[in-house]
Amino acid sequence: MPRPVRSGNTPNDQPKYTVEKSDLPLHCPLPEMSLWNSHPKVYLPIEATGKAKCPYCGTEFTLLASEDSGSKATI
């Protein structure tokens, strides 16, 4: 399950999320975001570089390496 890197005070204000391979294909907004319908769903290509940024809201996503996927620590 995607995890926010830091918390804030309002819905969808998480600027960064870490995701695992089990979360793919990646799209924004994520279903667990409080304002999941805040913009059209867009699929983000994260597999090649390990990073992706939503063109609508600017949320940044980082893909955990496979050897780290069992870890609960965020980047």
Buried (B, 14 or more C-beta within 10 A) or exposed (E): EBBBEEEEEEEBBBBBBBBBEEBEEBBBBBEEBEEBEEBEEBEBEBEEEEEBBBEEBEBBBBBBEEEEEEEEEBB
